[in-house]
Amino acid sequence: MDAGKQQSEIIAALLNPQLSGAIFPHEVTKLDLIETHISWVVLTGLYAYKIKKNVDFGFLDFSTLSKREYFCQEELRINRRYAETLYLDVVAITGSVDILPVSLSINGNGDAIEYAVRMKEFSQHDLFDNCLKRNEVKTSHFDCLAVQLANFHASAAASKKANGLPYGSYTSISASVMENFQQIRLFDCYVGVEQVLDELQAWTEKKLTTLVPTFELRKKQGFIRECHGDLHLNNIAMIDGEITFFDGIEFNDQLRWIDTQSELAYPLMDLEYNGYATKANRLLNRYLEFSGDYQGLAVLRFYKVYRAIVRAKINGLRLAQDHLNVDEKRNSQSLFGHYLTLAQRYIADVCPRWVDSSLKEFFFHGPFLAIMHGVSGTGKTTLSESIIEQCGAVRIRSDVERKRLHGLEPTANSHSDVDKGIYTVEATQLTYNSIADTAEKIIRNGYAVVVDATFLSRPLRDQFRALAKELDVPFVILDCLADEPALIERLQYRSKNVVNVSEADVATMKSQLVSQDHLSKQEQQYCFPLKAENGSADRIFDKVGLSRLFCDQSLS
């Protein structure tokens, strides 16, 4: 029997309620099907059975039963790294091809005629994308997503230059990236977007060449890892309130052994495509904060372009499927064009695009350097968080970087007293030197920077103002204000939070009030006052005024 026809008969049998009692070794409360261009997923209520299609797309080859069994086992291994309770086992679909469908059963006594990955079923209602549309995803969920992704990347196997593997090399990256263009040019939907695709391909080829040293450095430093490989919003679920990754790439090692920034680029691109750019900015900053991979910004935009083109290609592949109805084809055609448009917008921007139209007169310029200023409890973190989400800047937090330099996790407690331990004058200068070095690299990669630190020492403020002048970018001091009773109330409230990055308490704040270097008359020309009221991120500054402050600097 023809393999395609045989698979169709198997799927039809699995979906036949009259046969479910004989086929499945468990209760079946429903029968439904999810189909993609490479697989079928049969839903039974309690379990989901994922069966690979007999297809060969070049980058994916499921064309024999033995290959489908192997890749089922790989899918189980790969996904159990982050979804152990979701991915259960690989089952054989047994029976005789001569007497289909009545001979079919799961793990029966007959010959294996197909294989499936058995998963715990969850509702499509729980997909991250659907949760976003229902406004059920909280800020804390994005923070959890960022930390979970950073921790997964830190624990995933690394591919370094010394082991001789090709992953992460120019040759490997180029092959994956350029294959997308080759395949898209074969699609019927390619007609009409030739010029756009030519422009994207030319930009990609140029970036591939200029990024060669960066690719090699990131490989050498261990940023090529066995990742998920396909982490868009519909491969993330909110199961029982927990962030869960699933459906990682098992069929192509080259698409899974990738730069961790390539992995991060996928949910960022997907969030921006779906209108959640401020959430993408938060995810990016939280990930960088916990991973420390600020140098990865050198390749992030390249990978966001790549991911947008991947999504365009996937929709092009869907258009070739016979089972799609007219509306589904129209939707895939639309998505194909929109993802190419997003990629085109990425390459047109010389810096992260502004994401909030209400703030276009705020940080209107390209890269800039802004430093927060104020004693502990004035709301620097709250206010800077709002700023980076709205304008796409990258934040560096002194509390986090100080601990990183001393081998501590962001939320760890150093048990250091004022001016002792990791808070000595020498440790503080080392921290600010490290932040300045990181800020320079970020700005040179086209991103704006906001430094979340007290900056109570004038020499430290001068250090960063000099850096901005050297890099020829606007500089601003964002002066955070609050009266002492409000400071005490906030710090006492914060001390009750067991998960907190800052270790400052009321005693620290009172010491800072006495020892700080007040802003000089010269510094006032770079200064803009901010105030966080009632612990919220309400901005009371004049956005036009702040815009004018930047404009005056850029024209001087």
C-alpha positions as CSV (number, residue, x, y, z in Angstrom):
1,M,0.0,0.0,0.0
2,D,1.2,3.5,-0.8
3,A,2.7,5.0,2.4
4,G,0.7,8.2,2.2
5,K,-2.6,6.3,1.7
6,Q,-1.7,4.0,4.6
7,Q,-1.1,6.9,6.9
8,S,-4.4,8.5,5.9
9,E,-6.2,5.2,6.8
10,I,-4.4,5.0,10.1
11,I,-5.4,8.6,11.0
12,A,-9.0,7.9,9.9
13,A,-9.1,4.8,12.1
14,L,-7.7,6.6,15.1
15,L,-10.4,9.2,14.8
16,N,-13.2,6.6,14.4
17,P,-15.2,6.6,17.7
18,Q,-16.5,3.1,17.0
19,L,-12.9,1.7,17.0
20,S,-11.5,3.7,19.9
21,G,-12.3,1.1,22.5
22,A,-10.2,-1.5,20.6
23,I,-7.3,0.8,19.6
24,F,-6.6,2.9,22.8
25,P,-5.7,1.2,26.1
26,H,-7.4,4.0,28.1
27,E,-10.7,5.9,28.2
28,V,-11.4,8.2,25.3
29,T,-13.6,11.2,26.1
30,K,-13.2,12.9,22.7
31,L,-11.5,12.5,19.4
32,D,-10.1,15.4,17.6
33,L,-7.2,16.2,15.2
34,I,-4.6,18.9,14.9
35,E,-2.7,18.9,11.6
36,T,0.4,20.7,10.5
37,H,2.6,20.4,7.4
38,I,4.7,17.7,9.2
39,S,2.5,15.9,11.6
40,W,-0.9,14.9,12.9
41,V,-1.8,15.1,16.6
42,V,-4.8,12.9,17.6
43,L,-6.5,14.2,20.8
44,T,-8.3,11.7,23.0
45,G,-9.1,13.8,26.1
46,L,-6.5,12.3,28.4
47,Y,-3.6,11.8,26.0
48,A,-2.4,13.3,22.7
49,Y,-0.7,11.1,20.1
50,K,1.7,12.9,17.7
51,I,2.4,11.1,14.4
52,K,4.9,12.2,11.9
53,K,3.9,12.5,8.2
54,N,5.7,10.6,5.5
55,V,7.4,13.7,4.1
56,D,10.9,14.8,3.0
57,F,11.5,18.6,2.8
58,G,15.2,18.4,2.7
59,F,15.7,20.1,6.1
60,L,13.4,17.3,7.4
61,D,13.1,13.7,6.4
62,F,10.4,11.4,7.8
63,S,10.2,9.3,4.7
64,T,10.7,5.8,6.2
65,L,9.1,4.1,9.2
66,S,12.5,3.6,10.9
67,K,13.3,7.4,10.5
68,R,9.9,8.2,12.0
69,E,10.6,5.9,15.0
70,Y,14.0,7.5,15.5
71,F,12.7,11.0,15.4
72,C,9.9,10.1,17.8
73,Q,12.5,8.9,20.3
74,E,14.5,12.1,19.7
75,E,11.4,14.2,20.2
76,L,10.8,12.5,23.6
77,R,14.5,13.0,24.7
78,I,14.7,16.6,23.6
79,N,11.4,17.8,25.1
80,R,11.6,16.0,28.4
81,R,14.5,18.4,29.2
82,Y,11.9,21.1,29.9
83,A,8.5,19.3,29.9
84,E,9.1,16.0,31.6
85,T,5.6,15.6,32.9
86,L,4.1,16.5,29.5
87,Y,6.1,14.0,27.3
88,L,5.4,10.5,28.4
89,D,6.7,7.9,25.9
90,V,6.9,6.6,22.4
91,V,4.2,4.1,21.4
92,A,4.0,1.7,18.5
93,I,0.8,1.7,16.4
94,T,0.5,-2.0,15.6
95,G,-1.6,-4.0,13.2
96,S,-1.7,-5.5,9.7
97,V,-1.8,-3.4,6.6
98,D,-3.9,-6.1,5.0
99,I,-6.8,-5.7,7.4
100,L,-6.8,-2.0,8.2
101,P,-8.4,-0.5,10.2
102,V,-9.8,-3.2,12.4
103,S,-6.4,-4.6,13.3
104,L,-5.0,-1.3,14.8
105,S,-4.1,-0.9,18.4
106,I,-1.6,1.1,20.5
107,N,1.3,-1.1,21.6
108,G,-0.6,-4.2,20.5
109,N,0.8,-7.6,19.6
110,G,1.0,-7.1,15.8
111,D,3.8,-5.5,13.8
112,A,4.6,-1.8,14.3
113,I,3.2,0.0,11.2
114,E,3.6,3.5,12.7
115,Y,4.9,5.3,15.8
116,A,3.7,8.1,17.9
117,V,4.8,10.3,20.7
118,R,2.3,10.0,23.6
119,M,1.8,13.3,25.5
120,K,-0.4,14.4,28.3
121,E,-3.1,16.4,26.6
122,F,-3.6,20.0,27.3
123,S,-6.1,22.5,25.9
124,Q,-5.3,24.8,23.0
125,H,-6.9,27.3,25.3
126,D,-3.6,27.2,27.3
127,L,-1.3,28.2,24.4
128,F,0.7,31.3,25.4
129,D,-0.6,33.2,22.3
130,N,-4.2,32.5,23.3
131,C,-3.6,33.5,26.9
132,L,-2.1,36.8,25.6
133,K,-5.2,37.5,23.6
134,R,-7.4,37.0,26.6
135,N,-5.1,39.3,28.7
136,E,-4.3,36.4,31.1
137,V,-0.5,36.8,30.9
138,K,0.8,38.9,33.8
139,T,4.1,40.7,34.1
140,S,5.3,38.0,36.4
141,H,4.7,35.4,33.7
142,F,7.0,37.2,31.4
143,D,9.6,37.4,34.1
144,C,9.2,33.6,34.7
145,L,9.5,33.0,31.0
146,A,12.7,35.0,30.8
147,V,14.3,33.3,33.9
148,Q,13.2,29.8,32.7
149,L,14.7,30.4,29.3
150,A,17.9,31.7,30.7
151,N,18.2,28.8,33.1
152,F,17.4,26.3,30.3
153,H,20.1,27.8,28.1
154,A,22.6,27.7,31.0
155,S,22.0,24.0,31.6
156,A,21.7,22.9,27.9
157,A,24.6,21.1,26.3
158,A,27.1,23.4,24.7
159,S,28.9,23.0,21.4
160,K,32.4,24.6,21.5
161,K,35.0,24.9,18.8
162,A,37.3,22.4,20.5
163,N,34.9,19.5,20.0
164,G,35.0,19.8,16.2
165,L,31.2,20.1,15.7
166,P,30.1,22.4,12.9
167,Y,27.2,24.0,14.8
168,G,27.4,27.7,15.2
169,S,30.0,28.2,12.5
170,Y,29.6,30.6,9.6
171,T,29.1,27.6,7.3
172,S,26.3,26.1,9.5
173,I,24.5,29.4,10.1
174,S,24.7,30.4,6.5
175,A,23.3,27.0,5.3
176,S,20.3,27.4,7.6
177,V,19.6,31.0,6.7
178,M,20.1,30.8,3.0
179,E,18.1,27.7,2.6
180,N,15.0,29.7,3.6
181,F,15.5,32.0,0.6
182,Q,16.0,29.1,-1.7
183,Q,12.8,27.4,-0.6
184,I,10.7,30.5,-0.6
185,R,11.6,31.2,-4.2
186,L,10.0,27.9,-5.1
187,F,6.6,28.8,-3.7
188,D,3.8,30.2,-5.8
189,C,3.3,32.9,-3.2
190,Y,6.8,34.2,-4.0
191,V,5.4,36.0,-7.0
192,G,4.9,39.6,-6.1
193,V,7.5,39.8,-3.4
194,E,10.6,39.3,-5.4
195,Q,12.0,42.7,-4.7
196,V,11.4,42.4,-0.9
197,L,13.1,39.0,-0.9
198,D,16.0,40.3,-2.9
199,E,16.5,43.1,-0.4
200,L,16.3,40.7,2.6
201,Q,18.7,38.3,1.0
202,A,21.2,41.0,0.1
203,W,21.1,42.3,3.7
204,T,21.4,38.8,5.1
205,E,24.4,37.9,3.0
206,K,26.2,41.2,4.0
207,K,25.5,40.6,7.7
208,L,26.7,37.0,7.4
209,T,30.1,38.2,6.2
210,T,30.5,41.0,8.7
211,L,29.4,38.8,11.7
212,V,31.9,36.0,11.0
213,P,34.3,37.0,13.9
214,T,31.3,37.3,16.2
215,F,29.9,33.9,15.2
216,E,33.3,32.3,16.0
217,L,33.6,34.1,19.3
218,R,30.2,33.1,20.5
219,K,30.9,29.5,19.5
220,K,34.2,29.6,21.4
221,Q,32.5,31.1,24.5
222,G,29.9,28.4,24.6
223,F,26.8,30.2,23.4
224,I,26.0,27.5,20.8
225,R,23.7,25.1,22.8
226,E,21.3,22.3,22.2
227,C,18.3,24.6,22.3
228,H,14.5,24.2,21.8
229,G,14.9,25.5,18.2
230,D,11.3,26.5,17.5
231,L,10.3,28.6,20.5
232,H,7.5,30.8,19.1
233,L,4.4,31.7,21.1
234,N,2.4,28.7,20.1
235,N,5.1,26.3,21.4
236,I,4.8,27.8,24.9
237,A,1.8,26.9,27.1
238,M,0.4,28.1,30.4
239,I,-0.4,24.7,32.0
240,D,-1.8,25.0,35.5
241,G,-0.4,28.5,35.6
242,E,3.1,27.3,34.8
243,I,5.2,28.3,31.8
244,T,5.9,25.2,29.7
245,F,7.9,24.8,26.6
246,F,7.0,22.0,24.1
247,D,7.5,20.8,20.6
248,G,11.2,21.5,20.2
249,I,12.9,20.6,17.0
250,E,14.0,17.0,16.8
251,F,14.2,16.5,13.0
252,N,17.3,18.6,12.3
253,D,20.3,19.0,14.6
254,Q,21.5,22.1,12.8
255,L,18.2,23.9,13.6
256,R,18.4,22.9,17.3
257,W,22.2,23.4,18.0
258,I,22.0,27.2,17.7
259,D,23.1,30.4,19.3
260,T,21.0,31.1,22.4
261,Q,20.2,34.6,21.0
262,S,18.7,32.9,17.9
263,E,16.4,31.1,20.3
264,L,15.5,34.3,22.2
265,A,14.9,36.1,18.9
266,Y,11.9,33.8,18.1
267,P,9.5,34.8,21.0
268,L,10.7,38.4,20.7
269,M,9.9,38.5,17.0
270,D,6.6,36.8,17.6
271,L,5.6,39.2,20.4
272,E,6.5,42.2,18.2
273,Y,4.6,40.8,15.2
274,N,1.5,40.3,17.4
275,G,1.6,43.8,18.8
276,Y,3.2,43.1,22.2
277,A,6.4,45.1,21.7
278,T,6.5,46.4,25.2
279,K,6.3,42.8,26.5
280,A,9.1,41.8,24.1
281,N,11.2,44.6,25.6
282,R,10.5,43.3,29.1
283,L,11.3,39.7,28.1
284,L,14.6,40.8,26.5
285,N,15.7,42.8,29.5
286,R,14.8,40.2,32.0
287,Y,16.6,37.5,30.0
288,L,19.7,39.6,29.6
289,E,19.6,40.4,33.4
290,F,19.6,36.7,34.3
291,S,21.9,35.4,31.6
292,G,24.3,38.3,31.5
293,D,24.6,37.8,27.7
294,Y,24.6,41.5,26.7
295,Q,27.2,40.8,24.1
296,G,24.6,38.7,22.3
297,L,22.9,41.9,21.2
298,A,25.5,42.0,18.4
299,V,23.6,39.1,16.7
300,L,20.1,39.6,18.0
301,R,18.7,41.7,15.1
302,F,20.2,39.3,12.6
303,Y,18.4,36.4,14.2
304,K,15.1,38.3,14.5
305,V,15.2,38.8,10.7
306,Y,16.0,35.1,10.3
307,R,13.1,34.1,12.5
308,A,10.6,36.3,10.7
309,I,11.7,34.8,7.4
310,V,11.3,31.3,8.9
311,R,7.7,32.1,9.7
312,A,7.1,33.3,6.2
313,K,8.5,30.1,4.9
314,I,6.3,27.9,7.1
315,N,3.2,29.7,5.9
316,G,4.5,29.2,2.3
317,L,4.8,25.5,3.0
318,R,1.2,25.4,4.4
319,L,-0.1,26.9,1.2
320,A,1.1,23.8,-0.7
321,Q,-1.1,21.5,1.5
322,D,-4.2,20.1,-0.1
323,H,-6.3,19.9,3.1
324,L,-6.5,23.7,3.6
325,N,-9.8,25.4,2.8
326,V,-10.1,28.8,1.1
327,D,-10.0,30.8,4.4
328,E,-7.0,28.9,5.7
329,K,-5.1,29.5,2.4
330,R,-6.0,33.2,2.5
331,N,-4.7,33.5,6.0
332,S,-1.5,31.7,5.3
333,Q,-0.9,33.9,2.2
334,S,-1.5,37.0,4.4
335,L,0.9,35.8,7.1
336,F,3.5,35.0,4.5
337,G,3.5,38.6,3.4
338,H,3.3,40.1,6.8
339,Y,6.3,38.2,8.2
340,L,8.4,39.4,5.2
341,T,7.2,42.9,5.9
342,L,8.3,42.6,9.6
343,A,11.8,41.3,8.4
344,Q,12.0,44.3,6.1
345,R,11.2,46.7,8.9
346,Y,13.9,45.1,11.0
347,I,16.6,45.7,8.4
348,A,15.4,49.2,7.8
349,D,15.9,50.3,11.4
350,V,19.4,51.3,12.4
351,C,18.4,50.9,16.0
352,P,15.5,49.2,17.9
353,R,12.3,50.7,16.5
354,W,10.2,52.8,18.7
355,V,7.3,50.8,20.0
356,D,5.0,53.3,21.7
357,S,3.6,56.1,19.4
358,S,2.9,58.2,22.5
359,L,6.6,58.3,23.2
360,K,8.0,59.2,19.8
361,E,8.7,62.7,21.2
362,F,10.3,61.1,24.3
363,F,13.5,59.3,23.4
364,F,13.1,60.2,19.8
365,H,16.7,59.7,19.0
366,G,18.7,56.5,18.3
367,P,21.1,55.2,20.9
368,F,21.4,57.2,24.1
369,L,22.9,56.8,27.6
370,A,20.6,57.5,30.5
371,I,21.6,57.0,34.2
372,M,19.2,56.9,37.0
373,H,20.1,58.9,40.1
374,G,18.8,58.8,43.7
375,V,19.1,57.1,47.1
376,S,17.7,53.6,47.7
377,G,13.9,53.6,47.7
378,T,13.3,56.5,45.2
379,G,11.8,54.2,42.6
380,K,14.7,53.9,40.2
381,T,14.0,50.3,39.2
382,T,10.3,50.9,38.9
383,L,10.7,54.0,36.7
384,S,13.5,52.5,34.6
385,E,11.4,49.4,34.0
386,S,8.7,51.6,32.5
387,I,11.1,53.5,30.4
388,I,12.8,50.4,28.9
389,E,9.5,48.7,28.1
390,Q,8.2,51.8,26.3
391,C,11.2,52.9,24.3
392,G,13.1,49.6,23.7
393,A,16.2,50.5,25.6
394,V,18.4,47.9,27.4
395,R,18.8,48.3,31.1
396,I,21.8,47.4,33.2
397,R,21.2,47.1,37.0
398,S,24.1,47.7,39.3
399,D,22.6,45.4,42.0
400,V,22.6,42.5,39.5
401,E,26.0,43.2,38.0
402,R,27.6,43.7,41.4
403,K,26.5,40.3,42.4
404,R,27.4,38.7,39.1
405,L,31.0,40.0,39.5
406,H,31.1,38.2,42.9
407,G,29.6,35.0,41.6
408,L,26.2,35.5,43.1
409,E,22.7,35.0,41.6
410,P,20.6,38.2,41.2
411,T,18.3,37.4,44.1
412,A,21.0,36.1,46.4
413,N,21.8,37.9,49.7
414,S,25.5,38.8,50.1
415,H,24.9,39.6,53.8
416,S,27.2,42.6,53.4
417,D,26.9,45.6,55.7
418,V,27.2,49.2,54.4
419,D,30.6,49.8,52.9
420,K,31.6,46.2,53.6
421,G,31.7,43.0,51.6
422,I,30.6,43.6,48.0
423,Y,29.8,47.2,48.8
424,T,33.3,48.6,49.5
425,V,34.5,51.6,47.6
426,E,36.8,49.3,45.5
427,A,34.0,46.8,44.8
428,T,31.7,49.7,43.8
429,Q,34.2,51.1,41.3
430,L,34.8,47.7,39.8
431,T,31.0,47.3,39.4
432,Y,30.6,50.7,37.6
433,N,33.6,50.0,35.4
434,S,32.1,46.7,34.3
435,I,28.7,48.4,33.7
436,A,30.5,51.1,31.6
437,D,32.2,48.5,29.5
438,T,28.9,46.7,29.0
439,A,27.0,49.9,28.2
440,E,29.6,50.8,25.5
441,K,29.2,47.4,23.8
442,I,25.4,47.7,23.9
443,I,25.4,51.2,22.4
444,R,27.9,50.3,19.7
445,N,25.4,47.6,18.7
446,G,22.8,50.2,18.1
447,Y,20.8,50.0,21.4
448,A,20.0,52.7,23.9
449,V,21.1,52.1,27.5
450,V,19.5,52.9,30.8
451,V,21.7,52.3,33.9
452,D,19.8,51.5,37.1
453,A,22.1,52.6,39.9
454,T,22.2,55.2,42.6
455,F,25.0,57.3,41.0
456,L,25.4,59.2,44.3
457,S,29.1,59.8,43.6
458,R,29.9,62.7,41.2
459,P,33.1,61.0,39.8
460,L,30.9,58.0,38.8
461,R,28.4,60.2,37.0
462,D,31.3,62.0,35.3
463,Q,32.6,58.7,34.1
464,F,29.4,57.9,32.3
465,R,28.9,61.4,30.9
466,A,32.4,61.1,29.4
467,L,31.5,57.7,28.0
468,A,28.4,59.2,26.3
469,K,30.6,62.0,24.8
470,E,33.1,59.5,23.6
471,L,30.4,57.5,21.9
472,D,28.7,60.7,20.6
473,V,25.3,59.8,22.0
474,P,22.9,62.0,24.1
475,F,23.3,61.7,27.9
476,V,20.7,62.3,30.6
477,I,20.6,62.0,34.3
478,L,17.1,60.8,35.4
479,D,16.8,62.2,38.9
480,C,14.4,60.1,41.0
481,L,12.8,62.0,43.8
482,A,10.9,61.1,47.0
483,D,10.6,62.5,50.5
484,E,12.1,60.6,53.5
485,P,8.9,59.2,54.9
486,A,8.0,57.7,51.5
487,L,11.5,56.2,51.3
488,I,11.2,54.5,54.7
489,E,7.8,53.1,53.8
490,R,9.0,51.7,50.5
491,L,12.1,50.1,51.9
492,Q,10.2,48.6,54.8
493,Y,7.7,47.1,52.4
494,R,10.5,45.9,50.1
495,S,12.3,44.1,53.0
496,K,9.3,41.8,53.4
497,N,9.7,40.6,49.8
498,V,11.8,37.4,49.9
499,V,12.6,37.7,46.2
500,N,14.4,41.0,45.9
501,V,17.6,42.0,44.0
502,S,18.4,45.1,46.1
503,E,19.8,44.6,49.6
504,A,19.4,48.2,50.6
505,D,17.5,48.9,53.8
506,V,16.5,52.0,55.8
507,A,20.0,52.2,57.4
508,T,21.6,52.1,53.9
509,M,19.3,54.9,52.6
510,K,20.0,57.2,55.6
511,S,23.7,56.7,55.1
512,Q,23.3,57.6,51.5
513,L,21.4,60.8,52.3
514,V,24.4,62.0,54.3
515,S,27.3,60.9,52.1
516,Q,25.9,61.6,48.6
517,D,27.4,64.1,46.2
518,H,24.5,66.4,45.2
519,L,24.1,67.2,41.5
520,S,26.2,70.1,40.5
521,K,25.0,73.2,38.6
522,Q,26.7,71.8,35.5
523,E,25.0,68.4,35.9
524,Q,21.6,70.1,36.1
525,Q,21.7,70.8,32.4
526,Y,21.7,67.0,31.8
527,C,19.2,66.3,34.5
528,F,15.5,65.5,34.3
529,P,13.4,64.9,37.5
530,L,11.2,61.8,37.8
531,K,8.9,60.6,40.6
532,A,7.3,57.3,41.3
533,E,4.1,57.8,43.2
534,N,2.5,55.2,45.4
535,G,5.0,52.6,44.2
536,S,3.6,52.8,40.6
537,A,5.4,53.7,37.4
538,D,3.4,56.9,36.8
539,R,5.6,59.3,34.9
540,I,5.2,63.0,35.9
541,F,7.9,64.4,33.6
542,D,7.2,66.5,30.5
543,K,8.0,64.2,27.5
544,V,8.4,67.1,25.2
545,G,10.8,68.7,27.6
546,L,12.9,65.5,27.8
547,S,12.8,65.3,24.1
548,R,14.1,68.8,23.8
549,L,16.9,68.0,26.3
550,F,18.1,65.3,23.9
551,C,17.6,67.5,20.9
552,D,19.7,70.3,22.4
553,Q,22.5,67.8,23.0
554,S,22.4,66.3,19.5
555,L,22.6,69.8,18.0
556,S,25.4,71.1,20.2
